[in-house]
Amino acid sequence: MAALEIVQLPARSDNYAVLVHDPETGATVAIDAPEAEPIIETLKAREWVLTDIFVTHKHFDHVEGVPALRDAYSARTIGPRKSAAATGLYDKTVGDGESFQWAGRKVEVIATPGHTLDHVAYYVPQDGLAFVGDTLFALGCGRVFEGSAEEMWASLKALRDLPDETIVYCGHEYTLANAEFAASIDPQNEVLIARKGEIEALRAEGEPTLPTTIGTEKATNPFLRADDPELQRVLGMEGEEPAAVFAEIRQRKDRF
């Protein structure tokens, strides 16, 4: 089976859309559609035909481009069942623990509520790819708008349980700000400090900091380490419930 071709597209002010193309079948999927124009331009330039759209959650900056793409390509749109009625955009709905086929590959659905209650991630185990929307960011996580801290922590743990080598595509370029915050609460983490320097260099050149990997995030992302005794000690929360530690980290980031 041929390797997938993947293009990460900047959109809006700080969003990313991702196009994934299977050269054997010609299938091409857009992971979220912040806006249609850059996606259509890239498809035309590469002579790809959009066959599918996977939606991670209902927020406008992830679905605004869906109607135009459906009109242009009649692409099958798959999205979380919990927002099907609210969006009216999905041809197929999915929920936690379900799977479906795309380009001869199994795509597993992981419910990741917290940022929104409908949020899902798409995991392609054969290729070691995870498309996580706004649940997990490089060195960060999404704001908890609809769910609880307990739900968001559980969602992050579900993603953390994926293999370390899993390549993670996120919905926004927030990494530099996330790195500054992470270093402020975890200043003795040498791996984090080294990574922060790499991120600063990339952004100075206008280069993306994504994708990331699960292994990298486990070592450096404070939001994945709420049950780490060392980070708990630094925060003065030794022995506290991890969800409470996560909530404290999230609140600090919201004020940062």
Backbone torsions as a table, in degrees:
resi	resn	phi	psi	omega
1	MET	NA	130.1	-176.4
2	ALA	-69.5	151.9	177.7
3	ALA	-68.0	144.0	176.5
4	LEU	-71.1	148.8	172.8
5	GLU	-103.5	130.3	-173.2
6	ILE	-127.8	131.6	176.4
7	VAL	-125.4	126.1	176.1
8	GLN	-99.0	124.6	-172.9
9	LEU	-113.8	125.2	170.9
10	PRO	-70.4	144.4	179.9
11	ALA	-149.9	157.2	-177.3
12	ARG	51.9	-141.1	-177.9
13	SER	-88.2	-36.1	-176.8
14	ASP	-150.5	14.4	178.2
15	ASN	-80.4	162.1	165.9
16	TYR	-126.7	139.5	160.8
17	ALA	-108.6	156.7	178.6
18	VAL	-128.7	130.6	172.4
19	LEU	-105.6	130.8	179.0
20	VAL	-123.1	125.9	-174.5
21	HIS	-123.9	131.7	174.2
22	ASP	-100.2	111.1	-175.6
23	PRO	-67.1	-21.0	-179.2
24	GLU	-75.4	-45.6	-176.1
25	THR	-97.2	-18.2	-174.2
26	GLY	83.0	-1.8	180.0
27	ALA	-66.1	137.8	178.8
28	THR	-137.7	129.3	-179.2
29	VAL	-121.3	141.5	169.7
30	ALA	-100.9	127.5	173.9
31	ILE	-92.2	106.8	-173.4
32	ASP	64.7	160.4	-176.7
33	ALA	-142.7	77.8	-179.2
34	PRO	-59.0	-36.4	173.2
35	GLU	-157.4	152.8	-171.5
36	ALA	-81.7	-37.3	-168.4
37	GLU	-56.6	-51.6	-178.9
38	PRO	-65.5	-29.0	177.3
39	ILE	-68.8	-46.1	179.8
40	ILE	-63.5	-41.4	179.7
41	GLU	-60.8	-42.7	-179.5
42	THR	-68.9	-41.2	177.3
43	LEU	-58.7	-45.0	-179.8
44	LYS	-64.5	-43.0	-177.9
45	ALA	-62.6	-33.8	-177.9
46	ARG	-96.9	-3.1	-179.0
47	GLU	59.4	41.9	174.0
48	TRP	-101.3	151.3	175.5
49	VAL	-113.2	123.7	-178.6
50	LEU	-70.5	122.4	179.3
51	THR	-106.4	-24.7	-173.7
52	ASP	-147.5	156.5	171.4
53	ILE	-133.0	126.8	174.2
54	PHE	-106.5	122.9	-179.6
55	VAL	-103.3	129.7	179.7
56	THR	-85.5	-34.9	179.5
57	HIS	-165.4	172.5	-165.0
58	LYS	-82.1	-9.4	-174.2
59	HIS	-57.9	143.2	-172.4
60	PHE	-55.3	-37.9	-176.4
61	ASP	-76.5	7.0	174.3
62	HIS	-118.7	-12.0	-176.2
63	VAL	-126.8	-2.8	-174.2
64	GLU	-56.8	-36.4	-177.2
65	GLY	-83.6	-5.5	-174.9
66	VAL	-60.5	-49.5	-177.2
67	PRO	-58.0	-43.0	-179.5
68	ALA	-66.1	-37.5	178.7
69	LEU	-68.9	-38.0	177.2
70	ARG	-65.7	-39.4	178.5
71	ASP	-64.7	-40.1	-175.1
72	ALA	-76.0	-32.9	-170.2
73	TYR	-127.0	-4.6	-174.3
74	SER	53.0	38.2	-177.1
75	ALA	-71.8	137.7	174.0
76	ARG	-67.7	126.6	-178.6
77	THR	-108.0	124.7	-180.0
78	ILE	-114.7	132.6	-179.0
79	GLY	-152.8	173.1	-176.1
80	PRO	-67.7	134.3	-177.3
81	ARG	-56.7	-34.0	-173.9
82	LYS	-69.6	-14.2	176.7
83	SER	-118.8	15.4	-177.8
84	ALA	-61.5	-46.1	-178.4
85	ALA	-68.2	-37.6	-177.0
86	ALA	-68.7	-35.6	-176.4
87	THR	-94.6	-36.6	-175.2
88	GLY	63.6	26.5	-172.4
89	LEU	-110.3	-12.2	-166.1
90	TYR	-98.9	135.1	171.8
91	ASP	-84.4	-28.0	179.2
92	LYS	-138.0	137.5	178.9
93	THR	-113.9	150.5	-175.8
94	VAL	-137.7	159.0	178.9
95	GLY	-142.9	-179.5	-172.9
96	ASP	-58.0	134.5	175.8
97	GLY	81.2	-4.6	178.0
98	GLU	-84.2	167.3	176.3
99	SER	-148.1	162.2	177.2
100	PHE	-150.8	171.6	-177.6
101	GLN	-102.2	136.9	171.3
102	TRP	-141.7	124.2	178.8
103	ALA	52.1	40.2	178.7
104	GLY	75.0	11.0	-178.1
105	ARG	-117.2	150.6	174.4
106	LYS	-84.0	128.8	175.0
107	VAL	-112.7	118.7	-179.3
108	GLU	-95.9	140.8	-178.5
109	VAL	-104.5	128.0	178.2
110	ILE	-119.0	116.3	175.9
111	ALA	-69.0	131.4	-178.6
112	THR	-133.6	61.8	-178.5
113	PRO	-68.8	156.5	179.2
114	GLY	146.3	-64.4	173.9
115	HIS	-61.6	-51.4	166.0
116	THR	-133.9	162.0	-178.3
117	LEU	-75.9	-21.4	-176.9
118	ASP	-91.1	-6.1	-166.9
119	HIS	-59.8	136.1	173.7
120	VAL	-132.8	157.3	171.2
121	ALA	-115.6	152.9	179.8
122	TYR	-114.9	124.3	-176.4
123	TYR	-119.5	126.7	179.5
124	VAL	-111.4	91.9	-171.9
125	PRO	-62.8	-34.6	-177.6
126	GLN	-60.2	-33.5	-177.3
127	ASP	-108.1	0.3	178.4
128	GLY	63.2	42.8	-176.8
129	LEU	-118.8	139.1	174.1
130	ALA	-132.2	130.0	178.3
131	PHE	-112.6	108.1	-163.0
132	VAL	-111.5	3.4	176.2
133	GLY	58.0	-125.4	-176.9
134	ASP	-109.0	18.1	176.1
135	THR	-80.1	-53.0	-178.9
136	LEU	-117.3	130.7	171.8
137	PHE	-115.9	164.5	170.9
138	ALA	-61.5	117.8	-179.6
139	LEU	64.4	17.8	-179.6
140	GLY	-157.5	-168.7	173.9
141	CYS	-153.2	168.0	179.8
142	GLY	-71.8	155.6	172.6
143	ARG	-63.1	148.4	-180.0
144	VAL	-90.4	92.1	-176.4
145	PHE	-88.4	-45.7	-172.1
146	GLU	-112.8	-34.3	-177.3
147	GLY	-90.1	-167.0	178.8
148	SER	-106.4	166.5	175.0
149	ALA	-60.5	-36.5	178.9
150	GLU	-63.2	-42.4	179.2
151	GLU	-65.9	-42.6	-178.2
152	MET	-66.9	-40.5	177.6
153	TRP	-62.1	-42.2	177.8
154	ALA	-62.9	-38.5	179.0
155	SER	-65.3	-42.7	179.0
156	LEU	-65.4	-37.9	177.1
157	LYS	-63.9	-38.3	179.0
158	ALA	-61.6	-39.3	177.3
159	LEU	-73.2	-38.3	178.8
160	ARG	-60.5	-27.9	-178.9
161	ASP	-74.7	-9.9	176.4
162	LEU	-67.7	158.3	-179.7
163	PRO	-56.2	146.0	-176.9
164	ASP	-56.3	-34.1	-175.4
165	GLU	-80.1	-2.5	179.8
166	THR	-57.7	129.4	177.7
167	ILE	-87.2	127.7	-170.9
168	VAL	-113.4	123.3	174.3
169	TYR	-106.0	127.6	-176.2
170	CYS	-112.4	169.1	-173.2
171	GLY	-86.1	-13.0	-174.6
172	HIS	-145.1	154.6	173.5
173	GLU	-93.6	81.5	-179.6
174	TYR	-112.8	9.6	-163.2
175	THR	-65.4	-39.5	-177.0
176	LEU	-63.3	-47.9	177.7
177	ALA	-63.1	-38.6	178.1
178	ASN	-63.9	-38.7	179.8
179	ALA	-64.9	-40.3	179.1
180	GLU	-63.0	-42.2	177.9
181	PHE	-67.4	-47.0	-177.3
182	ALA	-57.8	-42.5	179.9
183	ALA	-66.3	-27.0	-178.7
184	SER	-72.1	-26.5	-179.4
185	ILE	-108.1	-8.2	-178.1
186	ASP	-136.8	54.5	-169.1
187	PRO	-70.3	-14.4	-179.4
188	GLN	-92.6	0.0	-179.2
189	ASN	-80.1	99.4	-174.2
190	GLU	-64.9	-34.0	178.4
191	VAL	-65.8	-41.5	178.0
192	LEU	-63.0	-46.2	-177.4
193	ILE	-63.5	-39.4	176.3
194	ALA	-64.2	-41.2	179.6
195	ARG	-65.6	-38.6	178.2
196	LYS	-57.7	-42.2	177.3
197	GLY	-62.4	-40.3	177.8
198	GLU	-63.8	-40.3	-179.6
199	ILE	-66.4	-42.3	178.6
200	GLU	-60.5	-40.0	179.0
201	ALA	-66.6	-42.3	178.6
202	LEU	-61.8	-46.9	-176.9
203	ARG	-69.4	-31.4	176.4
204	ALA	-62.4	-28.2	178.1
205	GLU	-93.6	2.2	-178.7
206	GLY	73.8	20.2	-178.2
207	GLU	-92.8	150.5	177.5
208	PRO	-71.3	153.9	176.3
209	THR	-101.7	0.1	-178.3
210	LEU	-115.5	156.2	6.0
211	PRO	-77.3	172.4	174.9
212	THR	-120.5	-170.7	174.7
213	THR	-130.9	158.8	177.8
214	ILE	-61.3	-42.1	-179.4
215	GLY	-60.8	-42.8	178.2
216	THR	-62.7	-42.9	-179.5
217	GLU	-67.5	-37.2	179.1
218	LYS	-61.8	-32.5	-177.8
219	ALA	-82.7	-23.7	-167.9
220	THR	-130.2	-18.6	-174.3
221	ASN	-88.2	113.7	-176.7
222	PRO	-63.2	-26.2	-178.6
223	PHE	-70.5	-19.8	175.7
224	LEU	-91.9	-0.2	-171.8
225	ARG	-120.4	25.8	-179.0
226	ALA	-65.4	-17.2	176.3
227	ASP	-102.4	11.5	178.7
228	ASP	-84.3	117.2	-177.5
229	PRO	-56.2	-34.9	-179.0
230	GLU	-66.8	-44.8	178.6
231	LEU	-67.9	-38.0	175.7
232	GLN	-59.0	-40.0	179.2
233	ARG	-63.5	-44.9	180.0
234	VAL	-59.7	-36.2	-178.4
235	LEU	-83.8	-4.6	-176.0
236	GLY	70.8	31.6	-176.3
237	MET	-128.9	36.2	-178.8
238	GLU	-57.8	130.9	176.3
239	GLY	80.3	-0.9	179.4
240	GLU	-73.3	158.9	175.4
241	GLU	-61.1	134.7	-178.0
242	PRO	-55.7	-36.3	179.3
243	ALA	-63.2	-35.3	177.8
244	ALA	-70.2	-37.7	177.2
245	VAL	-65.9	-43.8	176.5
246	PHE	-57.6	-46.2	-178.9
247	ALA	-59.0	-39.8	178.2
248	GLU	-64.6	-43.7	179.0
249	ILE	-62.5	-43.8	-179.2
250	ARG	-63.1	-42.8	179.2
251	GLN	-63.9	-39.1	177.1
252	ARG	-64.0	-40.3	178.6
253	LYS	-65.6	-39.3	179.9
254	ASP	-61.9	-28.6	-178.8
255	ARG	-94.8	-8.5	-170.2
256	PHE	-67.3	NA	NA
